[in-house]
Amino acid sequence: MTNKNGRPPIGIDKESFEGLCEIQCTQEDIARFFKCSVDTITRWCKKTYGCTFADILAQKKEVGKMSLRRMQWKAAESGNVTMLIWLGKNMLEQSDSTNVTLNNDKPFEINVNVLEQQK
């Protein structure tokens, strides 16, 4: 279908649009993907969903987060040590800290020297 007052409408695939929102693409990213303007995305969202791009992005990025969590969990279950450590620190409040006990009440000072990388 063509618009008699201008160029033909841009075809924005709803499934692709929602997938891009799930991986938290910006409105500019999505406009580039569909080879259209940000204003076109704004109008399309209003027409298709009856709300703003920001509303749809907020909704769909939560779906993306769930998918990412699922993949992280599967990686941990398959024995990915890095993921096991990361999930332990973030979900179980585990840490790599070391407790130091001093046997006296004398004040102490810790000096940390950072060496510049040689060029």
SVG drawing of the C-alpha trace seen along z (x, -y; Angstrom):
<svg xmlns="http://www.w3.org/2000/svg" viewBox="-3 -15 61 44">
<polyline fill="none" stroke="black" stroke-width="0.4" points="0.0,0.0 1.4,-3.4 0.7,-6.8 -0.7,-9.2 0.8,-12.1 4.4,-10.8 6.6,-7.9 5.5,-4.3 5.3,-3.4 8.3,-1.8 7.8,1.9 8.6,2.4 8.3,6.0 6.8,6.2 8.7,9.4 12.1,7.9 11.2,4.6 10.4,6.4 13.5,8.6 15.7,5.4 13.9,3.9 14.6,7.1 18.4,6.7 18.0,3.0 18.7,1.4 18.2,-2.4 15.5,-4.1 18.3,-5.3 19.7,-1.7 16.2,-0.5 15.7,-3.3 19.0,-2.5 18.1,1.2 14.8,0.4 16.4,-2.3 14.0,-5.0 14.0,-8.0 13.5,-8.1 10.3,-10.0 9.0,-7.1 9.7,-4.7 7.9,-7.0 4.8,-7.2 4.8,-3.5 4.9,-2.7 2.0,-5.0 0.0,-3.5 0.9,0.2 1.0,0.2 -0.9,-2.9 2.0,-4.1 5.5,-5.6 8.7,-3.9 10.0,-4.2 7.0,-2.3 7.5,0.6 11.3,0.6 10.8,0.8 8.4,3.7 10.4,5.7 13.8,5.2 12.4,7.1 11.8,10.1 15.4,9.8 16.7,9.7 14.8,12.9 16.3,14.6 19.8,13.5 19.2,14.8 18.1,18.1 21.3,18.4 23.4,17.5 21.7,20.1 22.2,22.8 25.9,21.8 26.3,22.2 24.4,25.5 26.8,26.8 29.7,26.1 30.9,22.7 33.1,21.7 33.1,18.0 29.3,17.9 29.1,19.9 31.3,17.4 29.5,14.4 26.1,15.7 27.4,16.6 28.7,13.1 25.6,11.4 22.8,13.7 24.3,15.3 26.3,12.3 29.5,14.3 32.8,12.5 36.5,12.8 37.3,10.8 40.0,11.8 39.6,10.9 42.8,9.7 43.0,9.9 45.7,7.9 47.0,9.0 47.7,5.6 46.1,2.2 48.8,0.4 47.7,-1.7 48.8,-0.5 49.1,-1.9 48.7,-0.3 50.5,-1.7 49.5,-0.8 51.8,-1.8 50.5,-1.8 53.2,-1.6 52.6,-3.2 52.8,-0.9 56.0,-1.3 55.6,-2.7"/>
</svg>
